[in-house]
Amino acid sequence: MTAALSVVRTATDVIASELTTETLIQLAEREIGAIHVRGYYPADIAAEVAQKAIDHPALGHYHKQYTSSVGRVYMPHIDTKWDPELTRKYHDAALPAIADVRGMFHPHLSPVDRVRLELQELWPAGANLLRLRKRACFVGAFRVFQPTTSEFYPHNDAIDQETDAPEVQGVLNQLVANIYLQVPEEGGNLQLWLREPTAEEKEIILDVEGLDPKTVERPVHEIHPSAGDLIIFSPRMLHAVTPGHGKHRVGAAAFIASKGREEPLVYWS
């Protein structure tokens, strides 16, 4: 196995079907394009919690132009917007929000908690909750896409574009784990380009959180997940979600940062 790779390397187009130590390392080092585990979480439990997320009193929306149609339960770190007061509110709410999301699945193990445990067990150096300036981060955000009107335009995500906290220094790659709780029969597809945006594209994404789909080439992969599926990929590379039709698309998500095999993974939302 090769050493940890630079974040600019393009992943191969292989999609692994199991979450193992080998596939996790391969994904973190960009030797494969994604991990897609079908039936990772029971679809009946997922459906119950999907409705709770749709009806949740903390359901809000992302703040940028091309993401404002997408709902999320509890503030994700990206919406702290480098603002000290919003950052304080995010960290103040982190542990209560984790407890609330966990309680929505009670008496069952939540899918994000399962991912957290498996990352601890599978990664050579383990895995921990991310703390920024020694304050705990939230993990386990729900994303709620309205039928027809909600989509994610091609974009990327990178924690070092959201904070200069010392804990993010040395990050080699960032992953995201999505567990799908409810998916429309038509649309709601995950698109993966397996390349990072150009410098010009990054400027646009930082401004409006997305690129006009007509300005980019066709994605390498377009995946229609099923309820209960787990997909992990690198969000530092371009990705998008197409509009769904008929019902809400609901998922639970966690970002994961890697500093190489000798350092623990860290996760947050």
DODREN-168785 format. One record per residue: residue in one letter; x, y, z of N, C-alpha, C, O in turn. Coordinates in steps of 0.02 Angstrom, whole numbers, padded with zeros to 5 digits, always signed. Example, Ala and Ser with C-alpha at 12.3 -4.5 7.8 and 13.67 -1.06 7.14 Angstrom:
<nodes>
A+00660-00284+00390+00615-00225+00390+00660-00165+00390+00712-00166+00423;S+00642-00112+00354+00684-00053+00357+00645+00002+00394+00670+00057+00402;
</nodes>
This chain:
<nodes>
M+00043-00060+00000+00000+00000+00000+00044+00062+00000+00094+00064+00036;T+00027+00112-00039+00067+00172-00044+00055+00216+00017+00008+00206+00055;A+00099+00266+00026+00092+00313+00081+00034+00360+00068+00005+00361+00013;A+00015+00399+00118-00040+00446+00112-00028+00493+00054+00029+00515+00044;L-00080+00508+00017-00073+00545-00045-00095+00617-00037-00132+00634+00009;S-00073+00659-00082-00093+00729-00083-00167+00734-00100-00194+00691-00135;V-00199+00786-00076-00271+00795-00089-00285+00811-00161-00343+00811-00180;V-00236+00826-00203-00250+00844-00272-00255+00783-00317-00275+00790-00375;R-00238+00724-00292-00241+00665-00335-00314+00648-00351-00358+00653-00309;T-00325+00627-00413-00391+00606-00435-00402+00533-00417-00357+00492-00429;A-00460+00516-00389-00476+00447-00370-00489+00405-00432-00509+00431-00484;T-00479+00340-00426-00501+00294-00478-00577+00290-00475-00608+00315-00428;D-00606+00258-00525-00679+00256-00528-00709+00193-00496-00768+00178-00507;V-00669+00157-00457-00694+00097-00423-00739+00116-00364-00722+00162-00326;I-00795+00082-00356-00838+00090-00298-00838+00024-00259-00860-00027-00285;A-00813+00026-00197-00812-00034-00155-00881-00047-00126-00920-00001-00116;S-00896-00110-00113-00963-00128-00087-00963-00145-00013-01015-00161+00015;E-00904-00141+00020-00900-00155+00091-00858-00102+00126-00812-00073+00096;L-00875-00089+00189-00835-00044+00231-00787-00088+00272-00809-00122+00318;T-00724-00086+00255-00672-00125+00290-00612-00079+00301-00610-00023+00276;T-00563-00104+00339-00502-00065+00347-00471-00050+00279-00449+00006+00267;E-00468-00100+00236-00436-00091+00171-00472-00040+00128-00441+00005+00100;T-00539-00045+00124-00575+00002+00081-00574+00073+00111-00573+00122+00073;L-00575+00078+00177-00572+00144+00208-00505+00178+00193-00504+00237+00177;I-00451+00141+00199-00385+00168+00183-00381+00186+00109-00357+00239+00090;Q-00406+00142+00066-00405+00155-00006-00443+00219-00023-00421+00258-00065;L-00500+00229+00009-00540+00289-00004-00504+00351+00022-00501+00402-00013;A-00477+00347+00083-00442+00405+00111-00382+00423+00070-00363+00482+00067;E-00350+00374+00037-00290+00387-00003-00306+00391-00077-00260+00391-00119;R-00369+00396-00094-00393+00408-00161-00372+00354-00211-00356+00369-00269;E-00373+00293-00188-00361+00237-00232-00427+00209-00259-00426+00172-00309;I-00483+00225-00227-00549+00208-00252-00592+00271-00249-00574+00320-00216;G-00649+00269-00283-00691+00328-00288-00743+00336-00233-00762+00392-00216;A-00768+00279-00206-00820+00282-00155-00828+00213-00124-00803+00163-00150;I-00865+00211-00068-00888+00150-00037-00964+00154-00035-00992+00203-00011;H-00998+00102-00061-01071+00101-00061-01093+00034-00032-01089-00018-00064;V-01118+00037+00031-01141-00023+00065-01217-00023+00063-01249+00019+00094;R-01245-00069+00026-01318-00073+00020-01348-00106+00082-01320-00154+00109;G-01405-00081+00104-01439-00109+00162-01400-00103+00227-01404-00147+00270;Y-01363-00049+00234-01322-00039+00294-01364-00030+00357-01344-00050+00411;Y-01424+00000+00349-01467+00015+00406-01538-00007+00389-01559-00002+00332;P-01576-00033+00439-01644-00058+00424-01689-00003+00395-01696+00050+00425;A-01719-00017+00338-01759+00033+00303-01821+00053+00342-01844+00110+00336;D-01850+00007+00382-01911+00024+00418-01897+00075+00473-01936+00121+00483;I-01842+00066+00509-01822+00114+00561-01804+00181+00528-01822+00234+00552;A-01768+00177+00472-01749+00237+00436-01810+00278+00416-01809+00339+00422;A-01862+00244+00392-01922+00280+00370-01956+00317+00427-01979+00373+00418;E-01959+00286+00486-01989+00319+00544-01952+00383+00562-01983+00435+00576;V-01885+00379+00563-01846+00437+00583-01845+00490+00528-01840+00550+00543;A-01850+00470+00465-01854+00519+00410-01913+00566+00421-01906+00626+00411;Q-01970+00539+00441-02028+00582+00453-02017+00628+00513-02038+00685+00513;K-01982+00602+00564-01965+00645+00621-01921+00703+00600-01928+00759+00625;A-01874+00690+00554-01829+00743+00530-01869+00795+00490-01857+00855+00498;I-01915+00772+00448-01955+00819+00408-01997+00864+00453-02007+00922+00437;D-02020+00837+00510-02064+00875+00556-02026+00908+00613-02057+00939+00656;H-01960+00903+00614-01921+00926+00672-01925+01002+00681-01919+01038+00631;P-01934+01026+00742-01938+01099+00753-01873+01135+00738-01873+01196+00727;A-01816+01099+00739-01752+01131+00724-01734+01129+00650-01678+01146+00631;L-01781+01108+00608-01767+01106+00536-01759+01177+00509-01805+01218+00513;G-01700+01190+00482-01686+01255+00451-01659+01243+00381-01669+01190+00352;H-01624+01293+00354-01598+01288+00286-01526+01314+00284-01506+01356+00324;Y-01488+01288+00236-01420+01313+00224-01424+01387+00202-01476+01410+00178;H-01368+01423+00210-01372+01495+00203-01352+01522+00135-01364+01581+00121;K-01320+01481+00092-01295+01508+00029-01345+01499-00028-01392+01458-00022;Q-01336+01536-00082-01384+01541-00136-01404+01473-00164-01464+01459-00171;Y-01356+01431-00179-01372+01368-00212-01386+01310-00164-01396+01254-00186;T-01386+01323-00099-01403+01271-00052-01463+01289-00008-01484+01249+00034;S-01491+01348-00017-01543+01372+00028-01608+01333+00022-01651+01339+00065;S-01616+01294-00032-01677+01254-00039-01675+01189+00000-01725+01155+00006;V-01616+01173+00028-01606+01109+00063-01612+01120+00138-01580+01165+00165;G-01653+01080+00171-01661+01086+00242-01609+01046+00280-01582+00997+00254;R-01594+01067+00342-01550+01029+00386-01574+01037+00457-01595+01091+00478;V-01569+00983+00495-01588+00984+00566-01525+00999+00606-01478+00959+00607;Y-01525+01056+00640-01469+01084+00678-01417+01114+00631-01407+01091+00574;M-01384+01165+00656-01335+01202+00616-01273+01160+00601-01242+01133+00647;P-01255+01153+00537-01192+01121+00521-01135+01171+00528-01147+01232+00529;H-01074+01147+00533-01018+01193+00543-01011+01244+00487-00990+01301+00499;I-01027+01225+00425-01018+01271+00369-01059+01335+00379-01040+01387+00354;D-01114+01331+00415-01156+01390+00425-01133+01435+00482-01168+01483+00498;T-01076+01420+00512-01047+01467+00561-01018+01528+00525-01010+01581+00556;K-01001+01521+00461-00982+01577+00417-00925+01619+00445-00922+01680+00432;W-00878+01589+00482-00822+01625+00512-00844+01677+00564-00804+01720+00583;D-00906+01674+00586-00932+01722+00633-00922+01697+00704-00945+01641+00719;P-00890+01734+00748-00877+01709+00817-00940+01692+00856-00940+01642+00892;E-00992+01731+00848-01053+01718+00886-01088+01654+00860-01111+01613+00899;L-01091+01646+00793-01121+01586+00766-01079+01524+00783-01106+01470+00796;T-01013+01533+00784-00969+01478+00803-00981+01457+00876-00983+01398+00891;R-00990+01506+00920-01005+01491+00991-01071+01454+00996-01076+01405+01033;K-01122+01476+00960-01187+01443+00962-01183+01371+00936-01214+01326+00963;Y-01143+01362+00883-01135+01294+00856-01106+01247+00908-01132+01193+00918;H-01053+01268+00942-01021+01225+00992-01064+01217+01054-01066+01163+01084;D-01099+01270+01074-01144+01265+01132-01198+01212+01120-01217+01176+01166;A-01222+01208+01059-01277+01162+01043-01254+01092+01024-01296+01047+01018;A-01189+01082+01015-01164+01019+00986-01185+00957+01024-01216+00912+00996;L-01169+00953+01088-01183+00892+01126-01258+00882+01137-01282+00826+01131;P-01297+00935+01154-01370+00925+01157-01399+00902+01091-01446+00861+01090;A-01374+00927+01035-01400+00907+00969-01383+00834+00955-01425+00797+00929;I-01323+00812+00972-01304+00742+00964-01352+00698+01004-01376+00647+00980;A-01366+00718+01067-01411+00679+01110-01482+00676+01081-01514+00624+01084;D-01505+00732+01053-01573+00733+01024-01578+00688+00963-01625+00650+00957;V-01528+00692+00918-01529+00650+00859-01526+00576+00880-01561+00534+00852;R-01483+00560+00928-01479+00491+00953-01546+00468+00980-01567+00411+00970;G-01580+00513+01016-01644+00496+01045-01698+00484+00993-01746+00447+01006;M-01692+00514+00935-01741+00503+00881-01741+00431+00857-01791+00407+00830;F-01685+00396+00866-01679+00326+00845-01692+00277+00902-01700+00217+00890;H-01695+00302+00963-01703+00259+01022-01766+00215+01015-01818+00241+00995;P-01763+00151+01030-01710+00115+01066-01658+00083+01020-01620+00040+01041;H-01655+00105+00958-01607+00076+00910-01544+00118+00907-01544+00177+00922;L-01489+00086+00887-01427+00122+00874-01436+00166+00812-01461+00143+00761;S-01417+00229+00817-01423+00272+00759-01371+00253+00706-01318+00227+00724;P-01385+00265+00642-01336+00247+00591-01271+00286+00595-01218+00259+00580;V-01274+00349+00617-01212+00387+00625-01171+00360+00682-01110+00358+00678;D-01204+00340+00737-01167+00309+00792-01134+00244+00769-01078+00228+00789;R-01169+00206+00726-01138+00145+00700-01076+00161+00659-01025+00129+00666;V-01081+00212+00616-01023+00233+00577-00966+00254+00623-00908+00236+00612;R-00983+00293+00674-00931+00316+00721-00895+00257+00753-00833+00257+00757;L-00932+00208+00775-00902+00149+00807-00858+00110+00757-00804+00088+00774;E-00883+00102+00697-00845+00063+00648-00782+00100+00626-00731+00068+00613;L-00784+00166+00622-00723+00203+00607-00671+00193+00662-00612+00185+00648;Q-00693+00194+00725-00647+00182+00781-00615+00114+00776-00556+00105+00791;E-00654+00065+00754-00629-00004+00752-00587-00018+00690-00539-00057+00693;L-00603+00013+00633-00572-00005+00570-00510+00036+00553-00462+00010+00524;W-00509+00100+00572-00452+00142+00554-00392+00124+00598-00401+00116+00658;P-00332+00119+00570-00274+00097+00610-00262+00135+00674-00241+00106+00724;A-00276+00201+00675-00264+00242+00734-00329+00261+00769-00329+00305+00813;G-00385+00230+00751-00448+00245+00783-00482+00307+00756-00462+00332+00703;A-00532+00332+00791-00570+00390+00768-00603+00424+00828-00622+00391+00877;N-00609+00490+00825-00636+00529+00880-00681+00585+00854-00678+00604+00796;L-00724+00611+00898-00763+00671+00883-00715+00730+00875-00670+00739+00916;L-00726+00769+00822-00684+00828+00812-00699+00881+00865-00756+00894+00882;R-00646+00910+00891-00650+00968+00935-00610+01024+00904-00552+01015+00885;L-00640+01083+00899-00607+01141+00871-00595+01191+00927-00642+01211+00961;R-00533+01210+00935-00512+01251+00992-00539+01220+01057-00562+01255+01102;K-00534+01154+01059-00551+01113+01117-00625+01110+01133-00645+01088+01187;R-00667+01132+01085-00740+01129+01096-00770+01076+01050-00753+01073+00990;A-00815+01035+01077-00845+00980+01040-00885+01005+00981-00918+01057+00984;C-00883+00967+00926-00923+00980+00866-00985+00936+00865-00986+00883+00896;F-01035+00959+00830-01095+00920+00817-01079+00867+00764-01039+00880+00719;V-01111+00809+00768-01107+00759+00715-01175+00724+00711-01206+00711+00762;G-01197+00710+00650-01261+00675+00641-01315+00718+00610-01374+00706+00623;A-01297+00766+00570-01346+00811+00539-01392+00773+00491-01370+00729+00455;F-01456+00791+00492-01503+00768+00441-01505+00819+00385-01505+00880+00397;R-01508+00795+00324-01519+00838+00266-01586+00819+00235-01599+00761+00221;V-01628+00870+00225-01696+00858+00201-01706+00895+00135-01705+00957+00133;F-01714+00857+00082-01726+00886+00015-01800+00884+00000-01831+00830+00000;Q-01829+00942-00014-01899+00946-00032-01910+00915-00101-01866+00919-00144;P-01968+00884-00112-01982+00857-00179-01978+00912-00232-02007+00966-00223;T-01944+00898-00286-01940+00940-00347-01896+01002-00339-01857+01017-00384;T-01901+01037-00282-01869+01103-00277-01799+01101-00248-01762+01150-00257;S-01779+01048-00213-01714+01047-00178-01663+01008-00218-01677+00954-00245;E-01603+01036-00223-01547+01001-00254-01482+01032-00228-01481+01089-00204;F-01428+00996-00234-01361+01022-00223-01328+01029-00291-01321+00979-00327;Y-01307+01089-00309-01269+01100-00370-01199+01071-00361-01178+01060-00304;P-01161+01059-00415-01093+01035-00408-01051+01081-00363-01047+01141-00375;H-01022+01051-00311-00984+01091-00262-00935+01045-00226-00934+00985-00239;N-00895+01073-00183-00851+01033-00139-00855+01059-00068-00880+01114-00057;D-00830+01020-00021-00829+01039+00050-00759+01028+00077-00728+00977+00062;A-00735+01076+00117-00669+01068+00147-00668+01106+00213-00682+01166+00215;I-00653+01071+00268-00655+01102+00334-00606+01160+00340-00620+01207+00378;D-00549+01158+00305-00501+01212+00311-00523+01275+00273-00489+01326+00275;Q-00581+01271+00238-00611+01331+00209-00663+01361+00256-00693+01413+00240;E-00674+01328+00313-00725+01351+00360-00696+01376+00426-00730+01412+00463;T-00634+01357+00442-00605+01375+00506-00529+01373+00501-00501+01337+00461;D-00497+01414+00543-00423+01411+00548-00403+01383+00616-00347+01394+00640;A-00448+01345+00648-00432+01313+00712-00371+01268+00703-00365+01235+00652;P-00327+01265+00752-00266+01226+00744-00278+01152+00734-00235+01118+00706;E-00335+01127+00755-00349+01055+00749-00357+01031+00677-00353+00971+00664;V-00368+01078+00629-00377+01056+00560-00311+01059+00520-00310+01042+00461;Q-00258+01080+00552-00194+01080+00518-00172+01009+00504-00178+00965+00546;G-00145+00997+00444-00120+00932+00426-00171+00884+00397-00156+00826+00385;V-00232+00908+00384-00283+00864+00353-00262+00848+00282-00249+00893+00242;L-00260+00784+00265-00241+00761+00198-00301+00750+00154-00298+00762+00094;N-00355+00728+00183-00416+00715+00144-00476+00720+00190-00471+00711+00250;Q-00533+00733+00159-00596+00736+00195-00645+00689+00162-00651+00688+00100;L-00681+00650+00202-00732+00605+00177-00799+00627+00205-00803+00668+00251;V-00852+00601+00176-00919+00610+00205-00955+00544+00202-00954+00509+00151;A-00988+00526+00258-01029+00466+00262-01102+00488+00261-01125+00525+00304;N-01139+00464+00211-01210+00478+00205-01249+00413+00214-01236+00364+00180;I-01297+00413+00261-01342+00357+00269-01412+00381+00248-01438+00429+00277;Y-01441+00348+00199-01503+00372+00169-01562+00342+00206-01569+00281+00212;L-01606+00386+00232-01663+00364+00271-01726+00359+00228-01769+00316+00240;Q-01731+00403+00179-01789+00401+00133-01765+00429+00066-01731+00481+00064;V-01783+00396+00012-01761+00417-00055-01820+00413-00103-01855+00363-00103;P-01832+00465-00143-01887+00461-00192-01872+00408-00245-01813+00393-00258;E-01924+00381-00275-01913+00331-00326-01878+00360-00387-01839+00325-00420;E-01891+00422-00401-01860+00455-00459-01819+00515-00436-01844+00557-00398;G-01758+00520-00458-01715+00577-00441-01683+00569-00372-01684+00515-00343;G-01655+00624-00347-01618+00621-00285-01553+00583-00292-01530+00551-00245;N-01523+00586-00352-01463+00548-00366-01401+00584-00342-01398+00646-00344;L-01352+00547-00318-01286+00573-00300-01241+00571-00361-01233+00518-00392;Q-01212+00628-00379-01166+00633-00435-01096+00645-00410-01085+00687-00366;L-01047+00608-00436-00977+00614-00416-00934+00626-00477-00939+00591-00527;W-00891+00677-00472-00846+00694-00528-00775+00666-00519-00739+00660-00568;L-00756+00647-00458-00690+00619-00444-00633+00666-00464-00580+00644-00484;R-00646+00730-00458-00593+00781-00466-00608+00840-00422-00666+00854-00408;E-00556+00874-00401-00567+00935-00362-00583+00993-00409-00565+00990-00468;P-00617+01043-00385-00632+01101-00428-00569+01139-00445-00519+01137-00408;T-00571+01173-00501-00516+01217-00520-00515+01278-00473-00562+01289-00435;A-00462+01318-00476-00458+01378-00435-00517+01425-00448-00545+01454-00402;E-00534+01432-00512-00591+01475-00529-00656+01447-00503-00698+01484-00477;E-00665+01381-00509-00726+01350-00483-00731+01356-00407-00785+01366-00381;K-00675+01350-00372-00675+01357-00299-00701+01426-00278-00738+01431-00229;E-00681+01478-00314-00704+01546-00297-00780+01551-00303-00813+01580-00260;I-00807+01522-00355-00880+01523-00365-00915+01484-00310-00965+01506-00282;I-00889+01425-00295-00919+01382-00243-00919+01417-00175-00968+01415-00139;L-00863+01449-00158-00860+01484-00094-00909+01542-00090-00932+01560-00036;D-00927+01570-00148-00974+01626-00149-01046+01603-00145-01084+01629-00104;V-01065+01553-00185-01136+01534-00190-01148+01460-00175-01205+01437-00179;E-01094+01421-00159-01099+01351-00141-01125+01308-00198-01167+01265-00188;G-01100+01321-00258-01118+01277-00314-01100+01307-00381-01093+01367-00389;L-01093+01261-00430-01080+01281-00499-01141+01268-00541-01178+01220-00529;D-01152+01309-00591-01205+01296-00640-01190+01229-00673-01137+01222-00703;P-01234+01180-00668-01220+01114-00697-01201+01116-00771-01166+01071-00795;K-01224+01167-00806-01208+01171-00878-01135+01190-00890-01111+01185-00947;T-01099+01211-00838-01030+01233-00846-00980+01177-00832-00920+01188-00840;V-01002+01118-00811-00956+01063-00795-00973+01003-00838-01029+00996-00865;E-00924+00958-00845-00933+00897-00884-00980+00849-00848-00999+00860-00791;R-00998+00795-00881-01040+00745-00851-01003+00712-00793-00942+00703-00796;P-01038+00693-00739-01004+00660-00683-00980+00591-00702-01006+00560-00749;V-00930+00567-00665-00905+00499-00676-00956+00447-00652-00966+00396-00685;H-00988+00461-00595-01038+00416-00567-01102+00454-00554-01100+00512-00534;E-01158+00422-00564-01223+00447-00541-01258+00388-00507-01275+00339-00540;I-01269+00394-00442-01293+00338-00401-01362+00356-00373-01373+00409-00345;H-01409+00310-00382-01475+00317-00351-01476+00271-00290-01485+00211-00297;P-01466+00299-00229-01465+00257-00169-01534+00232-00150-01584+00260-00172;S-01535+00181-00109-01597+00157-00080-01598+00173-00005-01545+00184+00024;A-01657+00175+00024-01662+00187+00096-01622+00134+00134-01629+00074+00120;G-01581+00156+00181-01539+00111+00219-01469+00105+00193-01426+00075+00227;D-01454+00131+00134-01387+00127+00106-01339+00175+00140-01359+00227+00166;L-01275+00156+00140-01220+00198+00162-01175+00212+00102-01155+00166+00067;I-01160+00276+00090-01111+00295+00039-01060+00341+00071-01079+00390+00103;I-00997+00325+00062-00942+00367+00086-00900+00387+00026-00882+00345-00016;F-00883+00451+00021-00841+00476-00034-00803+00537-00009-00812+00558+00048;S-00762+00565-00052-00724+00625-00034-00761+00688-00058-00765+00699-00118;P-00789+00728-00012-00824+00788-00033-00777+00845-00053-00800+00898-00075;R-00712+00835-00046-00665+00885-00073-00667+00886-00149-00646+00934-00180;M-00693+00832-00177-00703+00829-00249-00775+00849-00266-00819+00844-00224;L-00786+00870-00327-00852+00894-00347-00904+00839-00339-00893+00781-00357;H-00961+00859-00312-01018+00813-00305-01082+00854-00306-01080+00915-00294;A-01137+00822-00320-01202+00857-00325-01258+00807-00309-01247+00747-00308;V-01318+00834-00297-01378+00794-00287-01432+00821-00334-01446+00881-00333;T-01462+00778-00374-01513+00799-00421-01581+00805-00386-01592+00774-00334;P-01627+00845-00414-01693+00850-00384-01729+00783-00382-01722+00742-00428;G-01766+00771-00329-01806+00711-00323-01880+00727-00335-01900+00785-00331;H-01919+00676-00349-01990+00686-00365-02033+00636-00326-02017+00576-00323;G-02086+00661-00296-02134+00618-00263-02132+00621-00188-02185+00621-00156;K-02073+00622-00158-02068+00626-00086-02000+00654-00066-01955+00660-00107;H-01993+00671-00002-01931+00700+00023-01873+00650+00018-01883+00589+00023;R-01814+00676+00008-01752+00637+00013-01720+00657+00079-01704+00715+00089;V-01711+00609+00124-01686+00623+00191-01626+00579+00205-01627+00518+00193;G-01572+00609+00230-01514+00571+00248-01481+00597+00311-01492+00655+00330;A-01442+00555+00343-01401+00575+00400-01328+00575+00377-01308+00531+00338;A-01289+00623+00400-01221+00630+00372-01170+00648+00425-01186+00677+00477;A-01108+00629+00410-01050+00647+00452-00990+00658+00407-00975+00616+00365;F-00957+00714+00416-00892+00725+00384-00838+00689+00424-00844+00679+00484;I-00785+00670+00388-00729+00632+00418-00664+00660+00390-00657+00665+00329;A-00617+00679+00432-00553+00704+00409-00498+00655+00425-00497+00623+00478;S-00451+00648+00378-00394+00604+00386-00329+00644+00382-00320+00686+00338;K-00285+00630+00430-00217+00658+00430-00165+00604+00416-00106+00613+00430;G-00188+00548+00388-00144+00491+00375-00157+00434+00423-00192+00443+00473;R-00130+00376+00408-00146+00316+00445-00122+00318+00518-00150+00284+00561;E-00071+00359+00531-00044+00360+00599-00082+00406+00647-00068+00408+00706;E-00132+00443+00620-00171+00489+00661-00245+00466+00661-00269+00440+00611;P-00280+00476+00717-00351+00457+00718-00392+00499+00667-00377+00557+00655;L-00442+00467+00639-00492+00505+00602-00531+00549+00650-00535+00534+00710;V-00560+00603+00625-00606+00644+00665-00669+00655+00625-00666+00659+00563;Y-00726+00660+00659-00789+00667+00624-00831+00724+00655-00824+00740+00713;W-00874+00753+00613-00915+00810+00633-00969+00820+00579-00969+00787+00528;S-01015+00867+00592-01063+00889+00542-01062+00966+00539-01099+00996+00500;
</nodes>
